[in-house]
């Protein structure tokens, strides 16, 4: 996203980037080099915070489409919302066309990358990842969908609903293991090239938590 803004600046499409305008608004007495550095740090910090918020609020696996929608929402909240309200920029629909379109494109790019990075694992052939104690780990391949057993808790069945066959084939055995003992829930980790699931004493039964490694 920052690369796109720099390119637009070099081409003359946008000669005063919003992150710098924000710093100039709140810290007008900072020396020029410090304002430039603060603008870069603030922009990256804002992007990281937006990514964390996306992770915390999504209830399903991410997709590039969901990321695009989130990027558009962040853009609208800023450029039609709090930035005009604080007098930093005019609303996007009244702003310079080049800057408004550049910032929209930059936020869509940000959202698409965010959604793609955080989406559920895709079917792929890879060497198996090491299995954790009490867990199951395998690369995502083209395994057949496994019918869910009737004794599986409703929360586990809901978690697997809509998941692709490879994901289900990896996680289901661990859910069954948890359901057989009924003591601990399951933690699912998305790892490069696959997914890993394990019975986790820190997760209450019958809940499922997710993480990205």
N, C-alpha and C positions, 0 to 999 in steps of 0.2 A: 504493500500500500504506500509506504513512504517512497519507494522507488518510482511509483507512478506520479506522486506529487512532485518529486524532483524533476522528472521528465517534463511534466506540464509546465513547471517553472522555467526550465531551460528553453522550451519552445515558445515561451511568452504567453501561454494560455492563462496562466495564473501567476502573477508576480508578487503576491503577498499571501503566503500560505496561512490558513486558519490557525494552526498551532502557534505560530509566531504572533498572530493578532491577539490570541488569548493571553499569552505571556505579557505582551505589551500593555494589555488592558489592566492586568492585575499587578504587574511588577514594572511599571514604567521607569523606575530609577535604577534598575539593574544595568550594569555596563553591557554594551552591545555583545561582546563574546559570551557573556553569561546568559544573556537572553536567548541567543542561538542555541546554546547547550541545553538550557531549560526547556525550550520548545521541543527539542528532540526527545528529551527524557519524558516530558509530559505526554507527548504523543504516544510513545511506546508504552508508558504506564497506563494510559487510557485504553489502549488496545488490549493490554494484558487483563485489565479489569473487566473489559467487555467480554473477553473470552471466558474468564472465570464465571461471570454472570450467566453466560450461555450454558456452561456446563451445569451450573447449579439449578437452572430453571427447566432444562429439557427433561422430558419424562420418557421419551423414546430415543432409540438410536438416532444419531444425527445423520443428515443427508446433505449433499451440496445444495439442494433446493431449499432446505430449511435454513441452511447457513446464509443463502442469498436473501431470504426473507428477513433474517435477523440483521444482516448488514443494512438492508433498506430501512428497517425499523430504527437502528442506531442513527443512521443518517437523518431520518425524519425527526427523531427526538432532539437531535442537536441543531440541525440547520433550519428546521421549522419551529423549533421549541426553545431550548434554553439559551442558545447563542443569540437569537434575536431579542429574547426577553432581557438579556443582560446588556444589550446595546453593543455587542461585539461585531455582529454581522447582520445585514438585513435578512429577512426570510428568504429562503432559497428561491422561491418563485419570483422574487423581486431583485435578486442578486445578479451580479455579472454572469452572463450565460456560460462563459468558459469556466469560471470557478464553480458554479453550481453543478454543471455536468461532470466536471473533473472530480468533485467531491462525491457525487453520487456513484460514479464509476469506481472510485477508490474504495468506497464502503461496500459495494457489491463484490469487488475483488476480495476484500477482507473477509466478508461473510462466506463466500464460496470456499476459500481456503480453510476457514475455520470449520465449516460444515464437513468438508472432505477429510480433514485431519481427524475429526472426532467421530466420524461415522463408524458404524459397526464393521467388523472384519469382513473382508470380501473372500469368496472362495479362491484359494490359491494353493499350489503345491509347494511345500517347504519341508525342510528337515524338522523333525519333532523337537519342540522345546522341552527342556527338562521338567519332569513332573514334580510338583511339590508334594510333600507328605500329606496323605489324605485327599489328594486332588487328582485331577485329570488334565492332561495337556496334550494337544495334537495340532498340527497345522490344519488350516481350513482347506478342505478338498471338496470333492463332489460326492460325498457320502449320501446314501439314500435317507430320506426323512424317516425318523423313528416314530412310531405311534406312541403317544403319551400313555403311560399306564394309568389305570383308573385310581390307584391309591396315591397318586401324586397330589400334594396339597393344591388347593385352588390357586393360591398365590404363585406357586411354581408354574402351574399350567398357564396362568395369565402372563407370566414373564416370558414363556416360550412362544406365546401366540404371535404369529406373524414373523417369527425369526426364520432365517434361511436354514435349509437342511443341514449344512455343515456346522453352523452354530449350534443347532439343536443336538446334533450327534456328539458334539464335544461336551456340552454343558449338562445334558440330561443324565448321564451316569452319576455325576456328582450330586445332582438334585435328588436322584433316587437314593443315593447313599445317605444324604441328610435326612430324607423322609423315613428311611428305615430306622435310624437311631432316634430322631426327633429331639435332638439336644441343641444343635447349632444350625445356623443358616449358612448360606453360600456366598462367597465373594467371587466375582467374575472380573478377570483382568484382561484388557485388550493389549496384546503384545505384538511386536513387529512380526507380521506374517501369520498371525493366528490369534487364538484366544485360550486362556487358561482359567479353569474353575477349581475351587477347592472349598471344602468345608472349613469354615472360619469360626472359631470360638467367640470372636468379637462381634459376630452377626447373630442377632436373635433368630430363633426358629419361628416360623418358616419365611424368613425374609431373604432377599437377594440384594447385594450391593455391587456396584461396578467401580472400576478404576482403570486408568490408562497408564501403561508403563512405557 
